[in-house]
Structure formats: structure tokens, C-alpha cells
Amino acid sequence: MSLPFTDILHTDDRTPFTESFDFEAGGAAHPVLASGSGAGVILMHELPGFVPEFWRLARWIEAAGFRVYTPALYDGPGTPLEELHQIHGRVGGMARACISREIRLFAKHGGSPVSDWLRALARHVHGECGGPGVAAIGLCLTGNFAWSVAVEPSVKAAVAGEPALPFNNAGSIHLQPQEAEALKARDDLKVLALRFAGDPSCMAARFSSLQDLLGETLETRVLPDEAKNPRGNPFPHAVLTKDLIAEDGQPTFEAARDVLGFLTDRLKA
């Protein structure tokens, strides 16, 4: 018997989205690319940006029956679509992230101002798509934003892939105290967090801190380092994108299956 989502996960469509709009809230604005229909899912890019494996993940989520929104967090409103589709190099992506006043890479305590903009986007997405709520997925640099966006009540599911912020405090979960309290108070939210056991940018201390805050609200997946794609990153890191091995039974592939099932359970029940 075929496992859930097998047909979807055996596709390899890495075509970028072509529908885009600018979204402004609280004095900040960024382009957002979107595609699909169904309940809304906000999928945030990692470093360096919109890599081909990111679009493969986006297309898998779309094919599972969701409308997927991919904010371009390094880019300002009015950025041409052709530029949004460019793949930024790791150095370029880091430089663009570092100069952003909205993303605080090295703040040992507190969060990032971009969280407010993302929460406004979640309200917009829910208003557009309807349904029980929306999901937020963050990867690497944006992994922590998955749960900071979930302070917004319209967010019913959050997926954090290898959450890496802040870079200089392994146990921090990158939230303001009031955000942490609001997140802890959510009784209708589920959070799924994934990492490789030996990822130096997302260590066990961060998951422990998140577990202490969320308790039974949190589900975790910690994958063995040997499960990473040998043609991926230099170290075990990107569970759902560059370090994923697209073969049945591979831990990363099954993690992607878990994510699609998680979204389906939370947004289509």
C-alpha cells in the first residue's frame, strides 16, 4: 500500500512561482510570491534565498492542496519578478540579511522586528484563504520565525526547520518576553521542529528551550547526521531542502512526508 503523499513527493518540480504582490504592514513592505489554492501556508526562505530545492518544497506543499505564500524577506517592494527568481549566493544572502534592520542575526535575547510584519501577513493570508487558519514554515535563518509568527491566533500550525537564530546563543529561541508568554498561552496551536543531530547552527539546547516553553504543543524530529544528502551542505543542516534525499525510507524524505501530513491534519480537519 502506498504511503501518504508518495505521488507528490516523487515529483521534482522546482519552478518558481510567478504570481506576486507587495505586502505592507507597520511601515515594512516586501514582495510575496504565491501559488495554489486551499488553506494558506506561509513558507519562508533560508539562506541564501530562493534556491531550487526551496521551490521543490513549495511545489510539494502546493500539490498537497494548499495556497503557498513565499515572502522575499531580503527584497523591497517593487522588486522585478526576474530579480526575485535569481538564486543569491550564500555570501550575498548573508550580506543582505545582515544589513536588514528587520532580522536580528546576533541578538542574544529578544526577537526580530520582521515578526510583526509576518504576523500581519498571516492575518492577510487567513482573510484571503479562509479555513480554520494558516500555517507558517521557517527554514534556517527564518526557522525561529515559524513560532514567533504563531503568536498570531490565525496561525494553527508552525514548522521550524533547523531554526538558527540567534547565531551566537545556542539556547535562545529568539523571542521577546511578551511573545514567549503569548505563545505559551496558545492552546490551539501545534509546532513541529526538525533538525539534524550534529547541526552546529541548530543544537539541542534550542530544542530544549523550546520544549520548556511549549510542552506538549511541540513535536520534534532529530535526524541522524548520516541521513544528509552527501551533495548538500558541508555539514548536516537543511532537512527539507538541500540535504534532503528524495528516496522512500530516507529520514529526510520521511520528514517531508511528516510535514505534509502535519499541515493536512491541522488545516484540513
C-alpha positions in Angstrom: 0.0 0.0 0.0 1.3 3.4 -1.0 2.2 5.7 1.9 0.5 9.2 2.0 1.8 11.8 -0.4 4.0 9.4 -2.2 3.0 10.6 -5.7 3.5 14.2 -4.7 6.9 13.6 -3.1 8.2 11.7 -6.2 7.7 14.8 -8.3 10.7 17.2 -8.8 9.1 20.5 -9.9 11.5 23.4 -9.0 9.7 26.0 -11.0 9.5 29.4 -9.1 6.1 30.9 -8.5 5.1 33.7 -11.0 2.2 35.4 -9.1 3.5 38.2 -6.9 2.3 41.2 -4.9 3.8 43.7 -2.5 2.6 43.5 1.1 3.0 46.4 3.5 2.3 46.5 7.2 3.6 48.5 10.1 6.0 50.5 7.9 7.6 47.5 6.4 7.0 46.0 2.9 8.2 43.0 1.0 7.2 41.2 -2.2 5.3 37.9 -1.7 5.1 35.2 -4.3 2.1 32.9 -4.2 0.6 29.8 -5.9 -2.1 27.2 -5.4 -5.4 27.0 -3.7 -6.7 25.9 -0.4 -5.8 26.8 3.2 -2.8 29.3 3.4 0.7 28.3 4.2 3.5 30.9 4.6 6.8 29.3 3.6 9.9 31.4 4.5 13.2 31.0 2.7 16.5 30.1 4.2 20.0 31.4 3.4 20.9 32.1 0.7 17.3 32.6 -0.6 15.1 31.0 -3.2 17.3 28.0 -4.1 15.9 25.3 -6.4 15.3 22.9 -3.5 13.1 25.6 -1.8 10.8 25.7 -4.8 10.6 21.9 -4.8 9.3 22.0 -1.2 6.9 24.8 -2.1 5.5 22.8 -5.0 5.1 19.7 -2.8 3.1 21.8 -0.4 1.0 23.3 -3.2 0.3 19.9 -4.6 -0.9 18.7 -1.2 -3.8 21.2 -1.6 -2.6 24.5 -0.1 -2.1 28.0 -1.3 1.5 28.8 -0.6 2.9 32.3 0.1 6.7 32.8 -0.1 7.8 36.3 1.2 11.0 37.6 -0.2 12.5 38.9 3.0 15.7 40.4 1.6 13.9 42.4 -1.1 11.9 45.6 -1.1 8.6 46.3 -2.7 8.6 46.8 -6.5 11.5 44.3 -7.0 11.2 42.9 -10.5 10.0 39.3 -10.7 13.1 38.3 -12.6 15.3 39.5 -9.8 13.2 37.6 -7.2 13.8 34.4 -9.1 17.6 34.8 -9.1 19.4 32.5 -6.8 21.5 34.6 -4.4 24.9 33.2 -3.4 25.5 32.3 0.3 27.7 35.3 0.8 25.3 37.6 -0.9 22.4 36.2 1.0 24.2 36.7 4.3 25.2 40.2 3.4 21.6 41.1 2.5 20.4 39.6 5.8 23.0 41.4 7.9 22.1 44.8 6.6 18.4 44.2 7.2 17.1 46.1 10.2 14.2 43.7 10.4 16.3 40.5 11.0 18.5 40.5 14.1 21.0 37.7 13.5 23.1 38.1 16.6 20.7 39.4 19.3 21.3 37.1 22.2 17.9 38.0 23.7 14.6 39.1 22.1 13.3 38.6 18.6 13.3 40.3 15.2 11.1 43.2 14.0 10.1 41.2 10.9 8.0 39.0 13.1 5.4 41.8 13.3 5.2 42.0 9.5 4.9 38.3 9.2 2.1 38.2 11.7 0.2 40.8 9.7 0.8 38.7 6.6 -0.7 35.7 8.4 -3.8 37.7 9.1 -4.0 38.7 5.4 -3.5 35.2 4.2 -6.2 33.9 6.5 -8.6 36.6 5.3 -7.9 35.6 1.7 -7.9 31.8 2.1 -10.4 31.3 4.9 -10.5 27.9 6.6 -9.6 27.1 10.2 -6.3 29.0 10.0 -2.9 29.2 8.3 0.5 27.6 8.8 3.9 29.2 9.0 7.1 27.3 7.9 10.6 28.7 8.6 13.9 27.3 7.5 17.4 28.0 8.9 17.6 31.8 9.2 13.8 32.0 9.3 13.2 28.8 11.3 12.5 30.7 14.6 10.0 33.0 12.8 7.7 29.9 12.4 6.9 30.1 16.1 7.2 33.8 16.5 4.5 34.2 13.8 2.4 31.7 15.7 1.8 34.3 18.4 -0.9 35.4 15.9 -4.1 33.4 16.6 -4.8 32.7 13.0 -1.8 30.5 12.8 -2.8 27.0 13.7 0.4 25.1 12.7 4.1 26.1 12.7 7.0 24.1 11.2 10.6 25.1 12.2 13.3 23.5 10.1 16.8 23.8 11.6 16.0 27.2 13.4 19.3 29.0 13.6 18.7 32.4 15.3 20.4 33.8 17.1 23.8 32.7 15.7 25.6 33.4 19.0 23.3 31.8 21.6 22.6 28.1 21.1 19.9 28.0 23.7 17.9 31.1 22.7 14.5 30.8 20.9 14.7 34.4 19.7 11.5 35.8 21.3 10.6 38.9 23.2 9.3 38.0 26.7 5.8 39.1 25.9 5.9 37.0 22.7 7.0 33.9 24.7 4.2 34.4 27.1 1.6 34.8 24.3 3.0 31.7 22.5 2.9 29.6 25.7 -0.7 30.6 26.2 -1.9 29.2 22.9 -4.0 26.1 23.5 -5.0 25.6 19.8 -1.5 25.5 18.3 0.9 22.7 17.3 4.6 23.3 16.5 6.8 20.8 14.6 10.5 21.3 14.8 13.2 19.5 12.8 17.0 19.3 12.9 20.0 17.1 12.3 21.6 15.9 15.5 25.0 17.4 14.7 23.9 20.7 13.1 26.3 23.3 14.6 23.8 26.1 13.8 20.9 24.5 15.5 21.9 22.5 18.5 20.0 20.5 21.1 19.9 23.5 23.6 17.5 25.4 21.3 15.0 22.5 21.1 15.3 22.0 24.9 14.4 25.7 25.5 11.5 25.4 23.1 10.3 22.3 24.8 10.4 24.0 28.2 8.2 26.8 26.8 5.7 24.8 24.7 5.5 21.4 26.4 3.0 19.1 24.6 2.4 21.8 22.0 5.8 20.8 20.5 6.7 17.8 18.3 10.3 17.3 17.3 12.2 15.3 14.7 16.0 14.9 15.3 17.6 13.2 12.3 20.9 11.3 12.3 23.8 13.2 10.6 24.4 10.3 8.2 20.9 10.9 6.7 22.0 14.1 5.0 22.5 14.3 1.2 26.2 14.0 0.5 25.8 16.5 -2.3 24.1 19.0 0.0 25.6 21.4 2.6 29.1 20.9 4.0 27.5 20.0 7.3 24.2 18.4 8.2 21.6 21.2 8.1 18.8 21.7 5.6 16.4 18.9 6.4 13.7 19.7 3.9 15.8 21.3 1.1 19.4 20.9 0.1 20.2 18.0 2.5 17.1 16.0 1.6 17.5 12.7 -0.2 14.4 12.1 -2.3 14.0 8.4 -1.8 11.4 6.4 0.1 12.6 5.4 3.5 15.3 8.1 3.7 14.8 10.0 7.0 14.8 13.4 5.3 12.2 12.2 2.7 10.0 10.8 5.5 10.4 14.1 7.4 8.9 15.9 4.3 6.1 13.4 4.3 5.5 14.2 8.0 5.3 17.9 7.3 2.7 17.4 4.6 0.7 15.2 7.0 1.1 17.7 9.8 -0.2 20.6 7.6 -3.1 18.4 6.4 -4.1 17.4 10.0 -4.0 21.0 11.2 -5.6 22.9 8.4 -8.0 20.4 6.7 -9.5 18.7 9.7 
